[in-house]
Amino acid sequence: MRWDIRYRETWLHRTNPSLKLLVMTGVFIVVLFLHNPNVLINLSIGLLLLLFIYTGYPLKYLVLFFLPFFVIFVSTASSMTLFGQGTTTWVQWGLVHITKESFLRGMHLGFRALTFALLGLIFSLTTRPVYLFYSLMQQLKLKPKYAYSFLAGVRLIPIMLEEFQTVQNALKVRGADHGGVFKKVKRYAVPLLSQSIRRAQRIAVAMEAKRFSDTTKRTFYYHIGFSRYDVVFLVSLIGLVVLSYYMATVFPYIPVTDVR
Amino acid sequence: MQKGLKLADILTTIVISVVFGIVYKLWGPFYYFVKPFGLHIDQFIYGMWFIAATVAFLIIRKPGVALLAEIAASSGEFIMGSEWGLEVLLYGVIQGLFAEVAFAAFRYKRFDLFVVSLAAIGSTIGSLIMDFYKGYIEALAPWNLALFLIARFVGAILISGVFASSLVKALEATGVTQLVRSAAKEDFDQLNR
């Protein structure tokens, strides 16, 4: 999502969105099968540097965006640390059983969640949805009817939030703002969904009339191509992964190479 | 007949999913708010992240809608800046795929509570496959893992099964679903009499 915050445009913003998505998914899959905590810590540090130096946002906003990730780190790490299996007991207190193995595994999970979150944050801070979907149509041959529907959907988010406020006020005026979570969800969801469906139908008719679903000989308003920034991006991300592995074998932090 | 989904179906699915994308995004803070209570109470509410697939399918009733809805809702969540980042996209694809399989198993002909619950169970299995790789859940103590699994399955059936179908019933009462569903065979029979 784009916030109305002034930011500097860096090479990360100019990278081809499809390439960025694919490379980041690649890193994601590497991390998914990574069981060495040393490599993971190096990789998180590298991505953290990428976020703080090269996304071009002011430091105070980056710290603000980063805060929820800290909560994720703790909450992801805690249940494995407290309830995981292991042999070297550290603390035993009722159901809580902290072992060396479960602690390491918990920390590993925390760092893994952190890496995923960093990848996502770097991507969404440096990519405009419009360019992303134009690039998906041009480079990855996504069908225009899907891409333009997604774009229309993204455009509807502010309208939906406004409608949400309206429903909220209406419920307050009628004194109907009590009840359980699910009753509440339903009270908001039914008007929001039904209005959205009606709106979607109207927009779809207009879009079909304007041939947005046509696939033959389509031209694009934005031309998204490749540039030297893509080479920089590709090289730096691959370099980051390779360096993380190299540093982990040469200067390991902890003598554990597999947390499973 | 045109092959695949029409633009109107796709757009409606995506717009419904955007609504749930907002819910998914707000569900994140709620999820880690209940997490510190321990004993996997958080897993009871995990099922909310499967609801886009079942609701969208119940409304539009066409093949491919469940998968598309779950992908769209998770990318909506992703674009709005989810705390989990890129992983929500992959979870979305797999959860949607397994929900789709459940609907396909009945050749997209059944829309009752049973098949919706089956889709919820499918999505749960999908999310567990991801957790198996990502979260080492098999390394939890056995009693703890059992609690985790039961909570997630029960929560999923209650939220994405029972709650989703009651939500769609309420929507049907507004008449808006008539806009998107293609006319049933009985309707044509009525005309041909």
Interface residues (C-beta under 8 A of the other chain):
Chain A: M1 M24 T25 F28 L32 F33 F65 P68 F69 V71 I72 S75 T76 S78 S79 M80 L82 F83 G84 Q85 L95 H97 S102 R105 L109 R112 A113 F116 A117 L118 L119 G120 L121 F123 S124 P129 K145 Y146 Y148 S149 F150 A152 G153 V154 L156 I157 M160 L161 F164 F182 V185 K186 A189 V190 L192 L193 S194 S196 I197 R198 R199 A200 Q201 I203 A204 V205 M207 E208 F212 S213 V259 R260
Chain B: K6 L7 A8 I10 L11 T12 I14 V15 I16 S17 V18 V19 I22 V23 P29 Y32 K35 P36 G38 H40 V55 I59 A72 S75 G76 F78 I79 M80 G81 S82 E83 W84 G85 L86 E87 V88 L89 L90 Y133 K134 G135 Y136 A139 L140 A141 N144 F163 S166 L167 A170 L171 T174 V176 T177 L179 V180
